[in-house]
Amino acid sequence: MSKSTQRFEVIVIGGGIAGSSTAFHLAGHGRSVALLERGEIASEASGVNAGGIGALGWGNEPDLESYLTMGSLQIFKGMQLDLGYDIEFRQSGGLQVIQTPQQYDYARDRVIGLKSRGYTAELLSPDEARAIEPGLNPEILGAMYFPLRGQADPVKATRAFADAARQRGADVMTGKDVTNVSVASEGGWLVECSGETLQAHHLVLAAGAWCGPLGEMLGLRIPVIPVRGQMWATEPLPPRVFHSLSGVESYSHWSAEPGGDAANPPELTHIGDRRVTRHLYGRQTRDGEIIFGGDREMVGYDRSVDMGGIENNFAHTAEVLPLLNDLSISRTWSGLMPFSLDGKPIIGKLPHLENLYIASGLASSGFGRGPMAGKLVADYIHTGHRHHALAESAPARCVAPL
Ligand SMILES: Cc1cc2nc3c(=O)[nH]c(=O)nc-3n(C[C@H](O)[C@H](O)[C@H](O)COP(=O)(O)OP(=O)(O)OC[C@H]3O[C@@H](n4cnc5c(N)ncnc54)[C@H](O)[C@@H]3O)c2cc1C
């Protein structure tokens, strides 16, 4: 090791929302931290997502999901309102649209169940839904309303975390591809990236869908599976869509048939190349584009856009928002989401090795959950104590030596 090796207390690998938030919170604790990203900050899933922030309230007995969503909501608000970053955050509320009687039964039971556990949700009639979202199809059967839901620009938000981390003293390094990780002879970690070797006492893996390959460098099997999500956008137009919107169809399907096994995560839209349901989410951005997506497909690390899936999703969205019948798709894109095999996040201390942590498995809702995932890991490292909610996401349940 050369004398010029840079040393830090903590190295975080991955400049998405999870890693950037981890670095931001560690730097806030006064820790010396390096954030290593092989591309630009927010160059993968955290920069290409729909920007939806899910939140249903704390509930009577807050669980991991309550902490991740409500904690993240609070952190997003703080980033914009207290630290002054314009991340286009807006607590718009969300509507999940009901299209069939079977979906209505599912939605009614879901709202009753959520309310009985202290969460915030309402079942709206078609007129109630259209009174707050006038563009909805008059033929819908109603909507679930989640008033706490929000939205923000994914690139601006993720970069705000990295910038705020830098302001607090973190070393944010882009263009640093981590190619090897090993235990240092005097303890701690040696991280090789783009011709340099860095050293740290603690290491955090926040590499999204690439946690598997990083695990292999460490001799660990980390079951994070890349799942492709894809989206489309219209040209910018004046404000027409005011909430974040989604469909009940997929949730109703997954409640009956979640899917998933030892090799496939649950709650995908496709099994192999066969579509099993239509998933739908989106919003109108501040610059006026209507953006929607939904497919969740296991295609390895293939990021090419499947136009068949895009057209299916556009047609589904037009059923919900008929104004789309007069519009067309102006651009499409895709990204890789980090799914775990049991559908739960993988956040906490990795087994078998010392001072090694992970914040991943955030799946299809990691933008809205990443800020708190990063805070929980940062607090764990700083205090040495695991937050009780992290029992649910403990890596030991699924990570094993190769
Ligand atoms: C199309 C789409 C729509 C979505 N919509 C939503 C939504 O509306 N709401 C929501 O909450 N979530 C949404 N998601 C999911 C969300 O984007 C992800 O769960 C979240 O961004 C994951 O964040 P991350 O930090 O774990 O991973 P990433 O953002 O993928 O970040 C990981 C980073 O690690 C870097 N990296 C990997 N390997 C290395 C290495 N060896 N060396 C250095 N750097 C490395 C990568 O370059 C990457 O930048 C969507 C995802 C997609 C793809």
The ligand as an SDF file (V2000), in Angstrom:
LIG
                    3D

 53 58  0  0  0  0  0  0  0  0999 V2000
  -38.0450    3.2540  -13.9750 C   0  0  0  0  0  0  0  0  0  0  0  0
  -37.9930    3.2980  -12.4980 C   0  0  0  0  0  0  0  0  0  0  0  0
  -39.0080    3.9600  -11.7940 C   0  0  0  0  0  0  0  0  0  0  0  0
  -38.9790    4.0060  -10.4030 C   0  0  0  0  0  0  0  0  0  0  0  0
  -39.9140    4.7600   -9.7390 N   0  0  0  0  0  0  0  0  0  0  0  0
  -39.8040    4.9190   -8.3830 C   0  0  0  0  0  0  0  0  0  0  0  0
  -40.6790    5.7980   -7.6930 C   0  0  0  0  0  0  0  0  0  0  0  0
  -41.5090    6.4880   -8.2590 O   0  0  0  0  0  0  0  0  0  0  0  0
  -40.5520    5.8910   -6.3450 N   0  0  0  0  0  0  0  0  0  0  0  0
  -39.6220    5.1780   -5.6550 C   0  0  0  0  0  0  0  0  0  0  0  0
  -39.5760    5.2910   -4.4250 O   0  0  0  0  0  0  0  0  0  0  0  0
  -38.7440    4.3740   -6.3000 N   0  0  0  0  0  0  0  0  0  0  0  0
  -38.8130    4.2250   -7.6360 C   0  0  0  0  0  0  0  0  0  0  0  0
  -37.9230    3.4140   -8.3020 N   0  0  0  0  0  0  0  0  0  0  0  0
  -36.9520    2.6170   -7.5290 C   0  0  0  0  0  0  0  0  0  0  0  0
  -35.7560    3.4700   -7.0710 C   0  0  0  0  0  0  0  0  0  0  0  0
  -35.2750    4.2360   -8.1360 O   0  0  0  0  0  0  0  0  0  0  0  0
  -34.6400    2.5640   -6.5230 C   0  0  0  0  0  0  0  0  0  0  0  0
  -35.1530    1.6680   -5.5580 O   0  0  0  0  0  0  0  0  0  0  0  0
  -33.5600    3.3950   -5.8450 C   0  0  0  0  0  0  0  0  0  0  0  0
  -33.1580    4.4540   -6.6730 O   0  0  0  0  0  0  0  0  0  0  0  0
  -32.3680    2.5410   -5.4700 C   0  0  0  0  0  0  0  0  0  0  0  0
  -31.3770    3.3980   -4.9720 O   0  0  0  0  0  0  0  0  0  0  0  0
  -29.9320    2.8600   -4.6680 P   0  0  0  0  0  0  0  0  0  0  0  0
  -29.1500    4.0110   -4.1330 O   0  0  0  0  0  0  0  0  0  0  0  0
  -30.0460    1.6290   -3.8300 O   0  0  0  0  0  0  0  0  0  0  0  0
  -29.3720    2.3570   -6.0940 O   0  0  0  0  0  0  0  0  0  0  0  0
  -28.8440    3.1760   -7.3810 P   0  0  0  0  0  0  0  0  0  0  0  0
  -29.5550    4.4310   -7.5700 O   0  0  0  0  0  0  0  0  0  0  0  0
  -28.8170    2.2070   -8.5000 O   0  0  0  0  0  0  0  0  0  0  0  0
  -27.3720    3.5600   -6.9600 O   0  0  0  0  0  0  0  0  0  0  0  0
  -26.3370    2.6110   -6.8790 C   0  0  0  0  0  0  0  0  0  0  0  0
  -25.0870    3.2740   -7.4120 C   0  0  0  0  0  0  0  0  0  0  0  0
  -23.9720    2.4230   -7.1770 O   0  0  0  0  0  0  0  0  0  0  0  0
  -23.0660    2.6220   -8.2340 C   0  0  0  0  0  0  0  0  0  0  0  0
  -22.1640    1.4780   -8.3030 N   0  0  0  0  0  0  0  0  0  0  0  0
  -22.4990    0.1880   -8.5480 C   0  0  0  0  0  0  0  0  0  0  0  0
  -21.3990   -0.5850   -8.5370 N   0  0  0  0  0  0  0  0  0  0  0  0
  -20.3490    0.2490   -8.2860 C   0  0  0  0  0  0  0  0  0  0  0  0
  -18.9530    0.0310   -8.1810 C   0  0  0  0  0  0  0  0  0  0  0  0
  -18.3910   -1.1870   -8.3180 N   0  0  0  0  0  0  0  0  0  0  0  0
  -18.1580    1.1170   -7.9120 N   0  0  0  0  0  0  0  0  0  0  0  0
  -18.6970    2.3480   -7.7560 C   0  0  0  0  0  0  0  0  0  0  0  0
  -20.0100    2.5960   -7.8700 N   0  0  0  0  0  0  0  0  0  0  0  0
  -20.8320    1.5500   -8.1210 C   0  0  0  0  0  0  0  0  0  0  0  0
  -23.9490    2.7390   -9.4620 C   0  0  0  0  0  0  0  0  0  0  0  0
  -23.2820    3.4060  -10.5190 O   0  0  0  0  0  0  0  0  0  0  0  0
  -25.1500    3.5190   -8.9090 C   0  0  0  0  0  0  0  0  0  0  0  0
  -25.0690    4.9030   -9.1740 O   0  0  0  0  0  0  0  0  0  0  0  0
  -37.9270    3.3380   -9.6910 C   0  0  0  0  0  0  0  0  0  0  0  0
  -36.9020    2.7020  -10.3960 C   0  0  0  0  0  0  0  0  0  0  0  0
  -36.9320    2.6730  -11.7840 C   0  0  0  0  0  0  0  0  0  0  0  0
  -35.8050    1.9900  -12.5130 C   0  0  0  0  0  0  0  0  0  0  0  0
  1  2  1  0
  2  3  1  0
  2 52  2  0
  3  4  2  0
  4  5  1  0
  4 50  1  0
  5  6  2  0
  6  7  1  0
  6 13  1  0
  7  8  2  0
  7  9  1  0
  9 10  1  0
 10 11  2  0
 10 12  1  0
 12 13  2  0
 13 14  1  0
 14 15  1  0
 14 50  1  0
 15 16  1  0
 16 17  1  0
 16 18  1  0
 18 19  1  0
 18 20  1  0
 20 21  1  0
 20 22  1  0
 22 23  1  0
 23 24  1  0
 24 25  2  0
 24 26  1  0
 24 27  1  0
 27 28  1  0
 28 29  2  0
 28 30  1  0
 28 31  1  0
 31 32  1  0
 32 33  1  0
 33 34  1  0
 33 48  1  0
 34 35  1  0
 35 36  1  0
 35 46  1  0
 36 37  1  0
 36 45  1  0
 37 38  2  0
 38 39  1  0
 39 40  1  0
 39 45  2  0
 40 41  1  0
 40 42  2  0
 42 43  1  0
 43 44  2  0
 44 45  1  0
 46 47  1  0
 46 48  1  0
 48 49  1  0
 50 51  2  0
 51 52  1  0
 52 53  1  0
M  END
$$$$
